[in-house]
Amino acid sequence: MSIILYRWSETNEETKRRIMRRGQTNIDAACKVVKPIIEEVRQRGDDALRDFALKFEKAPIDNIKATPDEFARAEAALEPELKEAIKACVANVKKFHEAQMAHVPPRWMVEIQAGVMAGEQVSAIESVGLYVPRGKGAFPSALYMLAVPAVISGVKTIAVVTPPTPSGSVDDATLYTASLCGVENVYKCGGAQAIAALAYGTQSVPQVKKVLGPGSPYVAAAKRLLSDIMDPGMPAGPSESIVLADETADPDNTILDVLNEGEHGKDSGALLVTHDERLALYVQEHMPAVIESLPEPHRGICAHVMSGEGDDSYGGIVLTGSLEESITFANDYAPEHLHLKIKDGESRLDEIKHAGEILIGEYTPSSLGNYGIGVNHVLPTGGWAHTYSCTSVWDFLKRTSISRCDKAGFDALKGPVSTITDYEGFPAHGEVLRRRKV
């Protein structure tokens, strides 16, 4: 097993483009596959969802919506230790997002000039769909990261969709977490068909205005194709991370930190970016043994991600010429997760412009941020951290402009505004001012 090391100044442009592009090409290819799935759901509703559950998850589905009895059975079946762990992490996520909400003014106005008032009113989105993925396991953390801010924001209709288990049920931890977060509407459908159900509505699944949550390339492709029907939220593609380190970083911890995100899937982007050659070579030499210690399929996944082999390997070690170069690389890449392991890391925060999240120091590995610190782990991928933010209560809120003028304000603005409307060729705009009875 070999770990790829890129000496960045010597790396060819084609390889650089592949590393920067990462797994987004998989989403482009998936669009062709999901088009007929979307059309089936649009035309056949619940029947199509049942057929696709049988085809993709081998799951016979009777009731698509989880029943109260299913919620009760799930809570009874879970081990107390897991329930307590979920409660602890949910409490932290609630505390963090409640603090966000405390800074959201429901309404504000400011005097622009005498007699002219302008401001905003904030209100919750009416309905949202939350996509909770399921691979070979279950991800209750993805549910509470989405459901907690949705509930705190005051969304009226919250619909959770998640792939069913082979028995045709929702996994116990997901149902328990939904109940803990105050969400009652959980539906047994996943993949592109779930996104289509939320976009169009079916006999069981409500149509919603916005969909949030990470998923497979097929889920991301469905969101892209249905963006004219509903708001698909921020793009959420394959997981990715940069561990940006210098000579002060613990080398053995650094190996573990890089593999933290690398194990998500073969299309993950997991990079160590450093100007310290000794650290880079140490990680390159010792990482194979750590990968070998992992169980399958994670061993094979990490080996592929870190190999640099083929056109679909997006991990590795990037050796730069200086810390400044490493920071420039990170800003260009705009990672989902950025673990900053450098001397006096906080003093460099102003230089980090583009990242979904920044984890600072040796004691803040991604696992803590992913599950229990309280910050949200649903983050922009594929370079979208250049323009998108981490998931927060604001993803479930919208702002409406409000304004009010009295007669003095109207008289003050009438002249300048009518002059501009005449220049732009909108006579009715000007006449509404000139002919107004005041």
Beta strands, then each sheet from edge to edge (+ up, - down):
strand 1: 5-7
strand 2: 107-113
strand 3: 116-124
strand 4: 127-131
strand 5: 157-162
strand 6: 186-188
strand 7: 210-212
strand 8: 240-245
strand 9: 269-274
strand 10: 316-319
strand 11: 337-341
strand 12: 357-360
strand 13: 397-405
sheet 1: 1+ 10+ 9+ 8+ 11+ 12+
sheet 2: 2+ 3- 13+
sheet 3: 6+ 5+ 4+ 7+
end
